[in-house]
Amino acid sequence: MGVVANPDKPATRAVIRRAVRLIHAAGREALAEQATAEFAGLNLTAAPDIPTLARQCDLLLVLGGDGTMLRVARDSAGSRTPIFGVNLGTLGFLTTCAVGRLKAALEQLWTGQCTVEARSLIEAAQFGDATGAAELALNDFVISRGAVPRLIELEVKVDGELLTSYRGDGLIISSPTGSTAYSLAAGGAVVDPQAEVFALTPICPHTLSNRSVIVSLGSVIEVRLLSQRVETFLAADGQMRTRLQVGDTMRCQRSQHVARLVRLPGASFFDTLRQKLNWSGSTV
């Protein structure tokens, strides 16, 4: 079992060491990402990065929040190694369990009670003066303006057909998994993660009739930057990737890769929604 953690919080160090003790106590081998091993002072086999670790183990134990889960999902794409997330953050939509349930959850895993849920990754490539390689995301791609508070204009096509031109602060293209992230905060619809759809959600649109649009996950979405003299950027899962120039086109589509997330018995997306968002019917 490979261990990856978010080292930003000092309290994480104790959780990492506890997790490794539980793995060893169950008679299983623990490996770790190099940065995680050094942070926690672990004396065990370490891999230089997440892609290498994912190829060397049969499961990734990720200690952190949704941001850490997103990073591991992207970096381990193509390995088919399941990801078991332990929430050390706030909402934790992508994680398997809270840190207080770590021991019980691992026992359920080792006795075969857990399931593995496939979540589609999406990819985007930039075309223009600075054509770039495809980027991967589990949640979303966001095209947004820079620090100057000026509107940007984006022409959007779906499968070659013009949808509209948005004027506003930007556009979110989210996967089904990403509907509960930035898209939700921007007024987008909540989407079941097993739904085969993209959600296109404008950020602070100048036209009040602009609303989130749902299209097939099999579609190819093209976004062309029309604005001049306004800094515009493309981010993948909240991580800044590149600057767009006027006339550049970003093409987004479903990736051939998936993230394989471990789920506890009885866990459901709707129960998670009620608990995390404190909706009516939750036990919080």
LUMDO-331858 format. One record per residue (C-alpha): residue in three letters; x, y, z; residue number from 1. Coordinates in steps of 0.05 Angstrom, whole numbers. Layout:
% residues N
<"ALA",<X,Y,Z>,NUM>
...
***
This chain:
% residues 284
<"MET",<0,0,0>,1>
<"GLY",<28,68,-20>,2>
<"VAL",<21,128,26>,3>
<"VAL",<15,199,2>,4>
<"ALA",<0,259,47>,5>
<"ASN",<-9,334,47>,6>
<"PRO",<51,361,87>,7>
<"ASP",<22,431,95>,8>
<"LYS",<-7,415,164>,9>
<"PRO",<41,393,220>,10>
<"ALA",<-13,349,251>,11>
<"THR",<-11,306,188>,12>
<"ARG",<56,276,210>,13>
<"ALA",<24,238,268>,14>
<"VAL",<-32,212,222>,15>
<"ILE",<18,186,171>,16>
<"ARG",<56,148,224>,17>
<"ARG",<-8,119,252>,18>
<"ALA",<-30,96,183>,19>
<"VAL",<36,62,171>,20>
<"ARG",<31,26,238>,21>
<"LEU",<-38,1,220>,22>
<"ILE",<-13,-24,153>,23>
<"HIS",<45,-61,184>,24>
<"ALA",<2,-89,240>,25>
<"ALA",<-43,-121,187>,26>
<"GLY",<18,-156,157>,27>
<"ARG",<20,-112,96>,28>
<"GLU",<77,-73,64>,29>
<"ALA",<77,3,65>,30>
<"LEU",<111,46,13>,31>
<"ALA",<110,121,8>,32>
<"GLU",<121,180,-38>,33>
<"GLN",<190,209,-24>,34>
<"ALA",<163,276,1>,35>
<"THR",<115,241,48>,36>
<"ALA",<169,194,75>,37>
<"GLU",<216,253,89>,38>
<"PHE",<162,295,120>,39>
<"ALA",<141,240,169>,40>
<"GLY",<211,212,180>,41>
<"LEU",<190,143,155>,42>
<"ASN",<242,89,146>,43>
<"LEU",<211,51,89>,44>
<"THR",<214,43,14>,45>
<"ALA",<201,109,-21>,46>
<"ALA",<184,126,-92>,47>
<"PRO",<208,192,-123>,48>
<"ASP",<139,213,-145>,49>
<"ILE",<65,193,-147>,50>
<"PRO",<65,161,-217>,51>
<"THR",<122,115,-196>,52>
<"LEU",<89,99,-129>,53>
<"ALA",<23,83,-164>,54>
<"ARG",<58,32,-209>,55>
<"GLN",<92,-1,-149>,56>
<"CYS",<32,-13,-104>,57>
<"ASP",<-39,-42,-107>,58>
<"LEU",<-72,16,-71>,59>
<"LEU",<-57,89,-54>,60>
<"LEU",<-74,114,16>,61>
<"VAL",<-82,189,10>,62>
<"LEU",<-82,231,73>,63>
<"GLY",<-108,302,61>,64>
<"GLY",<-168,338,32>,65>
<"ASP",<-199,343,-37>,66>
<"GLY",<-140,383,-63>,67>
<"THR",<-92,326,-47>,68>
<"MET",<-141,276,-77>,69>
<"LEU",<-144,316,-142>,70>
<"ARG",<-68,318,-147>,71>
<"VAL",<-61,243,-136>,72>
<"ALA",<-118,227,-185>,73>
<"ARG",<-83,267,-240>,74>
<"ASP",<-13,242,-226>,75>
<"SER",<-34,169,-221>,76>
<"ALA",<-77,170,-284>,77>
<"GLY",<-65,108,-327>,78>
<"SER",<-42,64,-269>,79>
<"ARG",<-112,38,-250>,80>
<"THR",<-89,38,-177>,81>
<"PRO",<-148,51,-130>,82>
<"ILE",<-145,112,-85>,83>
<"PHE",<-167,109,-12>,84>
<"GLY",<-175,180,14>,85>
<"VAL",<-174,199,88>,86>
<"ASN",<-203,269,99>,87>
<"LEU",<-158,317,136>,88>
<"GLY",<-189,378,103>,89>
<"THR",<-258,410,105>,90>
<"LEU",<-312,382,59>,91>
<"GLY",<-276,320,32>,92>
<"PHE",<-325,302,-24>,93>
<"LEU",<-273,256,-56>,94>
<"THR",<-246,221,6>,95>
<"THR",<-267,153,32>,96>
<"CYS",<-271,167,107>,97>
<"ALA",<-256,217,162>,98>
<"VAL",<-190,209,199>,99>
<"GLY",<-227,186,262>,100>
<"ARG",<-252,124,224>,101>
<"LEU",<-185,105,194>,102>
<"LYS",<-175,40,231>,103>
<"ALA",<-246,15,222>,104>
<"ALA",<-246,35,148>,105>
<"LEU",<-180,-1,134>,106>
<"GLU",<-209,-64,167>,107>
<"GLN",<-269,-60,121>,108>
<"LEU",<-222,-52,62>,109>
<"TRP",<-180,-112,81>,110>
<"THR",<-241,-156,92>,111>
<"GLY",<-267,-141,22>,112>
<"GLN",<-326,-99,42>,113>
<"CYS",<-307,-37,1>,114>
<"THR",<-321,-22,-71>,115>
<"VAL",<-283,17,-124>,116>
<"GLU",<-319,72,-162>,117>
<"ALA",<-293,97,-229>,118>
<"ARG",<-294,172,-240>,119>
<"SER",<-282,201,-309>,120>
<"LEU",<-223,248,-319>,121>
<"ILE",<-227,303,-370>,122>
<"GLU",<-172,332,-413>,123>
<"ALA",<-158,399,-447>,124>
<"ALA",<-108,422,-499>,125>
<"GLN",<-92,493,-520>,126>
<"PHE",<-86,512,-593>,127>
<"GLY",<-57,578,-618>,128>
<"ASP",<10,612,-618>,129>
<"ALA",<30,569,-558>,130>
<"THR",<1,501,-572>,131>
<"GLY",<9,459,-509>,132>
<"ALA",<4,386,-488>,133>
<"ALA",<-62,360,-461>,134>
<"GLU",<-76,373,-387>,135>
<"LEU",<-117,327,-343>,136>
<"ALA",<-168,345,-290>,137>
<"LEU",<-216,306,-246>,138>
<"ASN",<-260,365,-225>,139>
<"ASP",<-256,421,-276>,140>
<"PHE",<-221,468,-324>,141>
<"VAL",<-231,542,-310>,142>
<"ILE",<-218,599,-359>,143>
<"SER",<-215,664,-320>,144>
<"ARG",<-190,735,-322>,145>
<"GLY",<-129,761,-285>,146>
<"ALA",<-125,813,-231>,147>
<"VAL",<-153,870,-273>,148>
<"PRO",<-230,873,-263>,149>
<"ARG",<-250,873,-336>,150>
<"LEU",<-297,826,-373>,151>
<"ILE",<-270,773,-419>,152>
<"GLU",<-308,745,-479>,153>
<"LEU",<-307,672,-496>,154>
<"GLU",<-338,638,-557>,155>
<"VAL",<-361,567,-541>,156>
<"LYS",<-375,511,-590>,157>
<"VAL",<-401,441,-574>,158>
<"ASP",<-384,388,-626>,159>
<"GLY",<-370,443,-676>,160>
<"GLU",<-436,479,-666>,161>
<"LEU",<-437,549,-636>,162>
<"LEU",<-468,550,-567>,163>
<"THR",<-459,623,-549>,164>
<"SER",<-408,677,-532>,165>
<"TYR",<-401,690,-457>,166>
<"ARG",<-380,757,-429>,167>
<"GLY",<-362,756,-355>,168>
<"ASP",<-307,735,-308>,169>
<"GLY",<-297,667,-341>,170>
<"LEU",<-324,597,-353>,171>
<"ILE",<-321,532,-315>,172>
<"ILE",<-322,466,-353>,173>
<"SER",<-334,412,-301>,174>
<"SER",<-336,337,-301>,175>
<"PRO",<-393,301,-265>,176>
<"THR",<-346,296,-204>,177>
<"GLY",<-331,371,-206>,178>
<"SER",<-404,393,-201>,179>
<"THR",<-396,400,-125>,180>
<"ALA",<-333,443,-131>,181>
<"TYR",<-325,512,-163>,182>
<"SER",<-385,500,-209>,183>
<"LEU",<-431,493,-149>,184>
<"ALA",<-405,558,-119>,185>
<"ALA",<-418,593,-186>,186>
<"GLY",<-490,571,-188>,187>
<"GLY",<-483,507,-228>,188>
<"ALA",<-526,445,-221>,189>
<"VAL",<-507,387,-175>,190>
<"VAL",<-493,327,-219>,191>
<"ASP",<-490,254,-199>,192>
<"PRO",<-417,234,-210>,193>
<"GLN",<-439,174,-251>,194>
<"ALA",<-477,218,-300>,195>
<"GLU",<-445,222,-369>,196>
<"VAL",<-445,298,-375>,197>
<"PHE",<-405,362,-375>,198>
<"ALA",<-430,424,-340>,199>
<"LEU",<-412,491,-372>,200>
<"THR",<-421,545,-319>,201>
<"PRO",<-406,619,-332>,202>
<"ILE",<-373,659,-276>,203>
<"CYS",<-409,724,-262>,204>
<"PRO",<-439,730,-332>,205>
<"HIS",<-456,799,-358>,206>
<"THR",<-521,772,-388>,207>
<"LEU",<-567,750,-333>,208>
<"SER",<-601,698,-377>,209>
<"ASN",<-535,658,-382>,210>
<"ARG",<-543,595,-341>,211>
<"SER",<-505,530,-331>,212>
<"VAL",<-511,485,-392>,213>
<"ILE",<-508,409,-389>,214>
<"VAL",<-479,372,-449>,215>
<"SER",<-459,300,-463>,216>
<"LEU",<-392,276,-434>,217>
<"GLY",<-379,249,-504>,218>
<"SER",<-379,320,-533>,219>
<"VAL",<-319,360,-554>,220>
<"ILE",<-322,431,-525>,221>
<"GLU",<-282,487,-557>,222>
<"VAL",<-272,554,-524>,223>
<"ARG",<-239,611,-562>,224>
<"LEU",<-215,674,-529>,225>
<"LEU",<-242,736,-564>,226>
<"SER",<-219,789,-514>,227>
<"GLN",<-158,833,-525>,228>
<"ARG",<-116,868,-472>,229>
<"VAL",<-145,826,-415>,230>
<"GLU",<-102,774,-381>,231>
<"THR",<-136,707,-386>,232>
<"PHE",<-114,641,-355>,233>
<"LEU",<-131,567,-358>,234>
<"ALA",<-130,526,-293>,235>
<"ALA",<-138,452,-282>,236>
<"ASP",<-169,431,-215>,237>
<"GLY",<-151,499,-187>,238>
<"GLN",<-78,496,-209>,239>
<"MET",<-57,550,-258>,240>
<"ARG",<-31,518,-323>,241>
<"THR",<-24,570,-378>,242>
<"ARG",<-40,639,-402>,243>
<"LEU",<-86,646,-462>,244>
<"GLN",<-76,696,-518>,245>
<"VAL",<-130,728,-561>,246>
<"GLY",<-152,678,-614>,247>
<"ASP",<-127,617,-575>,248>
<"THR",<-175,558,-571>,249>
<"MET",<-180,509,-514>,250>
<"ARG",<-209,441,-533>,251>
<"CYS",<-238,399,-477>,252>
<"GLN",<-263,327,-479>,253>
<"ARG",<-269,264,-438>,254>
<"SER",<-203,230,-423>,255>
<"GLN",<-190,156,-433>,256>
<"HIS",<-166,154,-360>,257>
<"VAL",<-208,147,-298>,258>
<"ALA",<-196,156,-224>,259>
<"ARG",<-213,94,-183>,260>
<"LEU",<-239,117,-115>,261>
<"VAL",<-250,68,-58>,262>
<"ARG",<-319,72,-25>,263>
<"LEU",<-342,43,42>,264>
<"PRO",<-402,-4,44>,265>
<"GLY",<-467,35,45>,266>
<"ALA",<-435,100,22>,267>
<"SER",<-476,141,-28>,268>
<"PHE",<-468,207,-65>,269>
<"PHE",<-534,233,-39>,270>
<"ASP",<-517,216,33>,271>
<"THR",<-451,253,24>,272>
<"LEU",<-488,314,-4>,273>
<"ARG",<-535,316,56>,274>
<"GLN",<-478,310,106>,275>
<"LYS",<-426,356,73>,276>
<"LEU",<-475,411,54>,277>
<"ASN",<-519,403,116>,278>
<"TRP",<-582,393,74>,279>
<"SER",<-649,373,103>,280>
<"GLY",<-648,299,122>,281>
<"SER",<-576,298,146>,282>
<"THR",<-558,272,215>,283>
<"VAL",<-512,331,230>,284>
***
